[in-house]
Amino acid sequence: MEYKRIHLPLKYDFFPTLKCVSPENYDTTKEVDEEISKHLKNGWRIVSTTPITGSRAMDEKGLSFMNAENVYTYTIAIEVFLVKE
């Protein structure tokens, strides 16, 4: 059995006044999608996906501080696990 792990990074925008984080696709997202598609066509199958998270503390002005009142936890990437038997 063969195994592959493919990393799909995400970028994100912070909106401190709305108290939210918005994940977005990177410029490389299409390339990673094409790589996954190629593997699926060649007999690989996805057995698992895992979100990779990060966090950041910010004040209302969007500045990062250790003691900031707003802590954002968000997905920074997705790991895609594939196998081929």
C-alpha positions in Angstrom: 0.0 0.0 0.0 1.2 3.5 -0.9 0.5 6.6 1.2 0.5 10.3 0.4 -0.3 13.4 2.5 -1.2 16.6 0.6 -1.2 20.0 2.3 -3.9 22.5 1.2 -3.0 25.9 2.7 -5.7 28.6 3.3 -5.2 32.3 3.7 -7.5 34.3 5.9 -8.7 37.8 6.6 -9.3 39.1 10.1 -12.3 41.4 10.8 -11.8 42.5 14.4 -14.8 44.9 14.4 -17.0 42.0 13.3 -15.1 39.5 15.6 -14.7 37.0 12.8 -12.1 35.4 10.5 -12.8 34.6 6.9 -10.8 31.7 5.3 -10.0 32.0 1.6 -8.3 30.0 -1.1 -4.6 30.7 -1.8 -3.2 31.2 -5.3 -1.9 27.6 -5.1 -5.3 26.1 -4.2 -6.1 25.3 -7.8 -2.8 23.5 -8.3 -3.3 21.4 -5.1 -6.9 20.6 -6.3 -5.5 19.5 -9.7 -2.8 17.3 -7.9 -5.5 15.6 -5.8 -7.7 15.1 -8.9 -4.7 13.5 -10.7 -4.1 11.1 -7.9 -7.8 10.1 -7.7 -7.8 9.4 -11.5 -4.7 7.2 -11.0 -6.3 4.9 -8.4 -5.6 6.8 -5.2 -8.4 7.3 -2.7 -8.9 9.9 0.0 -9.1 8.2 3.4 -9.1 11.2 5.6 -9.0 15.0 5.8 -7.9 17.0 8.8 -8.2 20.7 9.5 -5.0 22.4 10.8 -5.9 25.3 13.1 -4.2 28.4 14.3 -5.2 31.1 16.7 -4.4 34.8 17.2 -5.2 37.4 19.9 -6.2 40.8 18.7 -7.7 44.0 20.1 -10.5 46.0 18.5 -8.1 47.8 16.2 -6.8 44.6 14.7 -3.5 44.8 16.6 -2.0 41.6 18.0 -1.4 41.6 21.7 -0.7 38.8 24.3 -3.5 40.1 26.5 -6.0 41.0 23.8 -9.6 40.4 24.6 -10.5 38.7 21.3 -8.9 35.4 20.5 -9.6 33.9 17.0 -9.2 30.3 16.2 -9.3 29.4 12.5 -8.4 26.8 9.9 -5.0 27.6 8.3 -4.8 24.5 6.1 -6.3 21.1 5.4 -4.3 17.9 5.2 -5.6 15.3 2.7 -4.5 11.7 3.3 -4.6 9.3 0.3 -3.8 5.6 -0.1 -3.3 3.4 -3.1 -3.5 -0.4 -2.8 
